[in-house]
Amino acid sequence: MAKRILVLLIAVMFTLGVVSLGFAADVDVKGTVTKIDGKKITVKDDKGKGTTVEVKNTTGVKVGDKVEIKGGVVKKMPAAGGY
């Protein structure tokens, strides 16, 4: 009986984890690009938290760029010093 409950709890935790990844595309993110993998971009915010988001287009974006992602659209932010 305890074994079944444990298996059920693990299955529920896994399912919730997968569902939360599906909602990551709806998240607005601002920070520095740390990784680009196809249409997935990982961005590290000012607090050091990394978030991976699936975007519509990665053209012109490279690792190290400061970006803002809203609704799956990547917008490059002006560099500090702003020329």
N, C-alpha and C positions, 0 to 999 in steps of 0.2 A: 504494500500500500504506500509506504513512504517513498519507495523507488518511483512509483507512478506519479506522485505529486512532484517529486524533484524533476522528472522528465517534463512534466507539464509546465512547471515554472521556467525551465530552461527554454522550452519552445516559445512561451509567451515573451520572454525577454528578447529572444532572437527576433521574433516577429516585430516587436515594438522598435527594435534597433533598425531593422530594414525599413520600416515605415518612416522613421525619422529621417533617414537618408533621402527618401523620396521628397520630403518637404524642404530639403536644403536648397533647391532651386528657387524657392520663394523667398529666400533670405536676402536682405540687402546687406552688402559687405563693403567695407572700405579699408584699404591697407596696401601692403606691398606683396606683389606676386612672388611666390616662392617656388611654384611648380606649375607647368602646363602639360597636360596629358590629353591630347585630342581636343575635345570641347570642355574638358574639366580644368578649372583653374583653382589652385590653392592659394589663398591670401592670408597673410599674417597681419592681424590688426595691431594697434598701438600697445595693447596689453600683452601681446605675444601669443594670442589664441589663433590657431590655424583653422581655416574653414575652407572646405572644398565645395565648389559650386559648378554645376553644369551651365554653360553659357551658350548663346546662339552663335557667336563668332569670336575667334581668338586672333584674327588678323591684326597685325601691328602691335600686338601685346607681347612683351618678353619678360623673363624673370628679372626682378628688380624694379619693375615699373610700379608706380603708385597708381592705384585704380580705385574706382567705385563701381560696384556691380548692383544694378537694380533691375529686377524682372528679367534676369538672364542677359542683360545688355551691359557690356563692359565699356566704361568711360575712363580714359586716362586722365589723371589729375596733373596739374602743372607741378613741375619740380620746385622744390624749396629754393627760394631766391628769385623765382618767378620772372625770368626774362622771356 
